[in-house]
Amino acid sequence: MRSPIRGAMWVIGYILIALAPLILSLVQLDPGRGFWVNLSVAAGFVGLSLMGLQFLLAARSVQVTGVFGPDVLLRFHRQMTVLIAVLIFAHPIILFVWDSRFLALLNVVTAPARAKFAVVSVLLLTVLIVTSVWRRRLRLSYQVWQALHTVLAVLIVVTALVHVLMIGYYVDQPWERALWIVYSAVFIWIGVWVRVIRPALRWRRRWRVVSVRPQPAGASTVTLELVDPATYGADGFRFDAGQYAWIRTGANPFSIDYHPFSFSSSAERPDRVEFTIKAEHGFTTTVGELEPGDTVYLDGPWGHLSMDRNEGPGFVFLAAGVGVTPMISMLATLADRGDTRPCWLIVGNRHEDEIICADEIAELQQRMPNLTVVHAISRPGPEWTGVRGHISAEVLDEVLPHDRARLQYFLCASDRVMDTAQTALADLGVPPTHVHAERFAMA
Ligand SMILES: Cc1cc2nc3c(=O)[nH]c(=O)nc-3n(C[C@H](O)[C@H](O)[C@H](O)COP(=O)(O)OP(=O)(O)OC[C@H]3O[C@@H](n4cnc5c(N)ncnc54)[C@H](O)[C@@H]3O)c2cc1C
């Protein structure tokens, strides 16, 4: 956590917002309905507030993300879904177990509207969870899943809110009603902020393509410049080496389809930024066809993977495949600053002709006598004289200096390579607080 005090304040705020409906209901507890009904209502109320808070966690607010980091918030967002599911399913189940007459509320033909809204909300929540947990097995593309997830999330909260207000239990007092009105207003504001105001700001601060140069392994490096640098004020656009941004091409900044890419250029030259993008199946396959002058929208910078946020007497950059991009950004920045601290770049690839940013690495080697580069090739050609195989504990033990525990480490690769490297570094006595990782697979 970057600032523990601010972090603690956000955590306390989160808990208070989650429990507020419960606390307010206790002001005028209605014992007449009995413990189990009140417990069921409590579970429903807290579940609903937590669902509203899921929007805040996913909203990429600079204030919250700046403290915890986008990857931590995403993991927390997922973990909270488990608690939300338990509370929201417990809400009706407690009633059904306590008094089977409540089962009649499941009859969508005869049940009152307030119950129908509840049933719809719980069914939609089930669909949201199933499509998120089993997205790949259901063969849902990321784009379809993202649109579905957004629409379902809004519908779930709206139908649940209508259910609560129609029942009128523990929402009939002015302060109780006020609470749900404030919650609803904040919920709507987050939606307007994320989906309307921020995209409009991005439209004003749009970038344009300067050039596209091909890279090995089906990747391309895109160079962008701001259409109007003044839109970022006197300081101009700034990012920390190693950070990433969400980008989108085309005319419409209001779409939800943005993709995260690490800057692969120096933070000392923010007027022209570069992204190196490897073609997958969707958006990334269109990047190579971009033309100079094409419009690009950029939401960022984000992320904590930066040597400027993790100072040390030297740096080790460990990557595989396209995971080399944030490392190029950090090394190019150190080179531009003339920083002479010792650096190691250890890169894994399948073939020696698939090394993404090979030219940039060679140029950095020229510029930085303090840089040691090690390429590990898992399926090398007969001519290859470098490391043969994957990045392993043996390779790291051989390459890293004796005072390796004092250095700062930056990792970006596939999950398998990252897990191997993190275990190997721990075995080699590197403190986990010196190891900083970025995983490209978010969902
Ligand atoms: C912090 C971060 C930095 C990254 N930096 C780079 C980089 O420098 N260069 C690079 O080539 N790739 C990078 N990636 C990966 C890149 O975002 C995905 O490869 C890209 O979004 C795939 O788009 P597609 O439409 O071609 O994907 P598809 O082929 O449709 O999907 C492939 C996979 O990419 C992921 N993905 C797809 N769309 C999105 C999205 N909108 N948001 C998040 N993930 C998505 C999903 O896990 C999906 O399974 C980074 C990812 C993250 C999280």
The ligand as a MOL file (V3000), in Angstrom:
LIG
                    3D

  0  0  0     0  0            999 V3000
M  V30 BEGIN CTAB
M  V30 COUNTS 53 58 0 0 0
M  V30 BEGIN ATOM
M  V30 1 C -1.5380 -3.8120 -17.2790 0
M  V30 2 C -1.4950 -4.4510 -18.6630 0
M  V30 3 C -0.5300 -4.0510 -19.5700 0
M  V30 4 C -0.4890 -4.6580 -20.8410 0
M  V30 5 N 0.4830 -4.2500 -21.7130 0
M  V30 6 C 0.5380 -4.8220 -22.9440 0
M  V30 7 C 1.5490 -4.4180 -23.8810 0
M  V30 8 O 2.3900 -3.5530 -23.6140 0
M  V30 9 N 1.5610 -5.0140 -25.1190 0
M  V30 10 C 0.6460 -5.9970 -25.4460 0
M  V30 11 O 0.6950 -6.5170 -26.5730 0
M  V30 12 N -0.3260 -6.4180 -24.5590 0
M  V30 13 C -0.3930 -5.8440 -23.3340 0
M  V30 14 N -1.3710 -6.2220 -22.4550 0
M  V30 15 C -2.3610 -7.2590 -22.8580 0
M  V30 16 C -3.4240 -6.6080 -23.7460 0
M  V30 17 O -4.2060 -5.7190 -23.0190 0
M  V30 18 C -4.3250 -7.6780 -24.3570 0
M  V30 19 O -3.5510 -8.5900 -25.0880 0
M  V30 20 C -5.3320 -7.0290 -25.2950 0
M  V30 21 O -6.2470 -6.2900 -24.5580 0
M  V30 22 C -6.0180 -8.0850 -26.1220 0
M  V30 23 O -6.9790 -7.4630 -26.9500 0
M  V30 24 P -7.7160 -8.2960 -28.1130 0
M  V30 25 O -8.9970 -7.6220 -28.3990 0
M  V30 26 O -6.8250 -8.5220 -29.2350 0
M  V30 27 O -7.9750 -9.5690 -27.2730 0
M  V30 28 P -8.6430 -10.9340 -27.4280 0
M  V30 29 O -7.8720 -11.7810 -28.3590 0
M  V30 30 O -10.0960 -10.7280 -27.6470 0
M  V30 31 O -8.4150 -11.4290 -25.8990 0
M  V30 32 C -7.2290 -11.9740 -25.4670 0
M  V30 33 C -7.1300 -11.7650 -23.9720 0
M  V30 34 O -6.7800 -10.4010 -23.7250 0
M  V30 35 C -7.4580 -9.9200 -22.5650 0
M  V30 36 N -8.2390 -8.7700 -22.9530 0
M  V30 37 C -8.9670 -8.6070 -24.0770 0
M  V30 38 N -9.5510 -7.4020 -24.1040 0
M  V30 39 C -9.1780 -6.7910 -22.9560 0
M  V30 40 C -9.4590 -5.5300 -22.3750 0
M  V30 41 N -10.2390 -4.6380 -22.9790 0
M  V30 42 N -8.9560 -5.2580 -21.1860 0
M  V30 43 C -8.1620 -6.1430 -20.5370 0
M  V30 44 N -7.8390 -7.3470 -21.0260 0
M  V30 45 C -8.3380 -7.6720 -22.2120 0
M  V30 46 C -8.3300 -11.0330 -22.0600 0
M  V30 47 O -7.6590 -11.6930 -21.0120 0
M  V30 48 C -8.4670 -11.9450 -23.2450 0
M  V30 49 O -8.6650 -13.2680 -22.8420 0
M  V30 50 C -1.4390 -5.6650 -21.1880 0
M  V30 51 C -2.4410 -6.0430 -20.2700 0
M  V30 52 C -2.4600 -5.4460 -19.0240 0
M  V30 53 C -3.5130 -5.8730 -18.0450 0
M  V30 END ATOM
M  V30 BEGIN BOND
M  V30 1 1 1 2
M  V30 2 1 2 3
M  V30 3 2 2 52
M  V30 4 2 3 4
M  V30 5 1 4 5
M  V30 6 1 4 50
M  V30 7 2 5 6
M  V30 8 1 6 7
M  V30 9 1 6 13
M  V30 10 2 7 8
M  V30 11 1 7 9
M  V30 12 1 9 10
M  V30 13 2 10 11
M  V30 14 1 10 12
M  V30 15 2 12 13
M  V30 16 1 13 14
M  V30 17 1 14 15
M  V30 18 1 14 50
M  V30 19 1 15 16
M  V30 20 1 16 17
M  V30 21 1 16 18
M  V30 22 1 18 19
M  V30 23 1 18 20
M  V30 24 1 20 21
M  V30 25 1 20 22
M  V30 26 1 22 23
M  V30 27 1 23 24
M  V30 28 2 24 25
M  V30 29 1 24 26
M  V30 30 1 24 27
M  V30 31 1 27 28
M  V30 32 2 28 29
M  V30 33 1 28 30
M  V30 34 1 28 31
M  V30 35 1 31 32
M  V30 36 1 32 33
M  V30 37 1 33 34
M  V30 38 1 33 48
M  V30 39 1 34 35
M  V30 40 1 35 36
M  V30 41 1 35 46
M  V30 42 1 36 37
M  V30 43 1 36 45
M  V30 44 2 37 38
M  V30 45 1 38 39
M  V30 46 1 39 40
M  V30 47 2 39 45
M  V30 48 1 40 41
M  V30 49 2 40 42
M  V30 50 1 42 43
M  V30 51 2 43 44
M  V30 52 1 44 45
M  V30 53 1 46 47
M  V30 54 1 46 48
M  V30 55 1 48 49
M  V30 56 2 50 51
M  V30 57 1 51 52
M  V30 58 1 52 53
M  V30 END BOND
M  V30 END CTAB
M  END
